[in-house]
Amino acid sequence: MSEPGAAKHILVIEDDENYRRLVRNMLEAADFRVTTAGDFTSAMQVIESAEPLDLLLTDVQLPNKTPHGLAIGLMTKKKRPELATIYMTGSFDAEKFAELTQGAKVLPKPFTAAQLVGAINAVLAPRA
């Protein structure tokens, strides 16, 4: 029997290289398939491709002069309305930010691997 994350493909958008690597390692340890993007352009290339995705995990705050994670999430919903989204933030109140995202899951940073995997499984479970 395989792990819950097996075969689920997650796009992680995080501009901090060390945090991006940490999140990737957490997810791969839980048997998720992971694609990472460090900026808006790289993220949109994956989103606009035919690559199957199960979840978008995006940081809210991205580099200046680029669209932030909320904008990427909204653009993604237009292109892939079925794609689940979780926002990560260390800068905003997660509950207040969740109101802006119309109930999307918001994961406050820092988080543990168990919190990350739990949030993903909670979002993906209704879709299984």
LUMNU-94625 format. One record per residue (C-alpha): x, y, z. Coordinates in steps of 0.25 Angstrom, whole numbers, plus 5000, padded with zeros to 4 digits. Example, Ala and Ser with C-alpha at 12.3 -4.5 7.8 and 13.67 -1.06 7.14 Angstrom:
% residues 2
+------+------+------+
:   c1 :   c2 :   c3 :
+------+------+------+
: 5049 : 4982 : 5031 :
: 5055 : 4996 : 5029 :
+------+------+------+
This chain:
% residues 128
+------+------+------+
:   c1 :   c2 :   c3 :
+------+------+------+
: 5000 : 5000 : 5000 :
: 5006 : 5014 : 4996 :
: 5007 : 5026 : 5004 :
: 4995 : 5037 : 5003 :
: 5005 : 5046 : 4995 :
: 5008 : 5036 : 4985 :
: 5006 : 5040 : 4971 :
: 5001 : 5054 : 4975 :
: 5008 : 5065 : 4968 :
: 5010 : 5079 : 4975 :
: 5016 : 5092 : 4969 :
: 5023 : 5099 : 4980 :
: 5025 : 5114 : 4977 :
: 5035 : 5120 : 4987 :
: 5046 : 5131 : 4984 :
: 5055 : 5127 : 4996 :
: 5064 : 5116 : 4991 :
: 5067 : 5110 : 5004 :
: 5052 : 5110 : 5008 :
: 5048 : 5104 : 4994 :
: 5058 : 5093 : 4996 :
: 5053 : 5090 : 5010 :
: 5038 : 5089 : 5006 :
: 5042 : 5081 : 4994 :
: 5050 : 5071 : 5003 :
: 5038 : 5070 : 5013 :
: 5028 : 5067 : 5001 :
: 5037 : 5057 : 4995 :
: 5039 : 5050 : 5008 :
: 5024 : 5048 : 5008 :
: 5024 : 5042 : 4994 :
: 5019 : 5055 : 4987 :
: 5024 : 5058 : 4973 :
: 5029 : 5072 : 4973 :
: 5032 : 5083 : 4963 :
: 5038 : 5096 : 4968 :
: 5038 : 5110 : 4963 :
: 5046 : 5122 : 4969 :
: 5038 : 5133 : 4962 :
: 5026 : 5137 : 4954 :
: 5031 : 5134 : 4940 :
: 5036 : 5120 : 4944 :
: 5023 : 5117 : 4951 :
: 5014 : 5121 : 4940 :
: 5022 : 5113 : 4930 :
: 5018 : 5101 : 4938 :
: 5004 : 5105 : 4940 :
: 5002 : 5108 : 4925 :
: 5008 : 5095 : 4921 :
: 5000 : 5082 : 4920 :
: 5007 : 5076 : 4932 :
: 4997 : 5070 : 4941 :
: 4997 : 5076 : 4955 :
: 4989 : 5073 : 4967 :
: 4992 : 5085 : 4976 :
: 4998 : 5099 : 4976 :
: 5006 : 5102 : 4988 :
: 5010 : 5117 : 4987 :
: 5017 : 5127 : 4996 :
: 5009 : 5140 : 4997 :
: 5021 : 5149 : 4997 :
: 5029 : 5148 : 4985 :
: 5040 : 5158 : 4980 :
: 5037 : 5173 : 4977 :
: 5032 : 5176 : 4964 :
: 5026 : 5162 : 4961 :
: 5012 : 5157 : 4964 :
: 5010 : 5152 : 4978 :
: 5005 : 5138 : 4982 :
: 4990 : 5143 : 4983 :
: 4991 : 5148 : 4969 :
: 4997 : 5135 : 4964 :
: 4986 : 5127 : 4971 :
: 4975 : 5135 : 4964 :
: 4982 : 5134 : 4950 :
: 4984 : 5119 : 4952 :
: 4969 : 5118 : 4956 :
: 4965 : 5124 : 4942 :
: 4975 : 5114 : 4935 :
: 4973 : 5102 : 4944 :
: 4960 : 5104 : 4952 :
: 4961 : 5089 : 4957 :
: 4974 : 5092 : 4963 :
: 4975 : 5092 : 4979 :
: 4983 : 5104 : 4985 :
: 4990 : 5106 : 4998 :
: 4996 : 5119 : 5001 :
: 5009 : 5120 : 5011 :
: 5011 : 5132 : 5018 :
: 5021 : 5137 : 5029 :
: 5017 : 5152 : 5027 :
: 5001 : 5152 : 5028 :
: 4991 : 5148 : 5038 :
: 4987 : 5134 : 5033 :
: 4972 : 5135 : 5037 :
: 4971 : 5149 : 5031 :
: 4978 : 5145 : 5018 :
: 4968 : 5133 : 5017 :
: 4957 : 5143 : 5016 :
: 4963 : 5149 : 5004 :
: 4965 : 5136 : 4997 :
: 4951 : 5132 : 4999 :
: 4954 : 5121 : 5008 :
: 4966 : 5115 : 5002 :
: 4976 : 5108 : 5012 :
: 4986 : 5117 : 5017 :
: 4998 : 5111 : 5024 :
: 5006 : 5120 : 5034 :
: 5021 : 5119 : 5033 :
: 5029 : 5113 : 5039 :
: 5022 : 5100 : 5039 :
: 5026 : 5086 : 5041 :
: 5026 : 5074 : 5031 :
: 5014 : 5068 : 5038 :
: 5007 : 5081 : 5038 :
: 5010 : 5083 : 5023 :
: 5006 : 5069 : 5019 :
: 4994 : 5070 : 5028 :
: 4989 : 5082 : 5021 :
: 4991 : 5076 : 5007 :
: 4984 : 5063 : 5010 :
: 4972 : 5071 : 5016 :
: 4971 : 5080 : 5003 :
: 4973 : 5068 : 4994 :
: 4964 : 5058 : 5002 :
: 4951 : 5063 : 4997 :
: 4956 : 5062 : 4983 :
: 4960 : 5047 : 4984 :
+------+------+------+
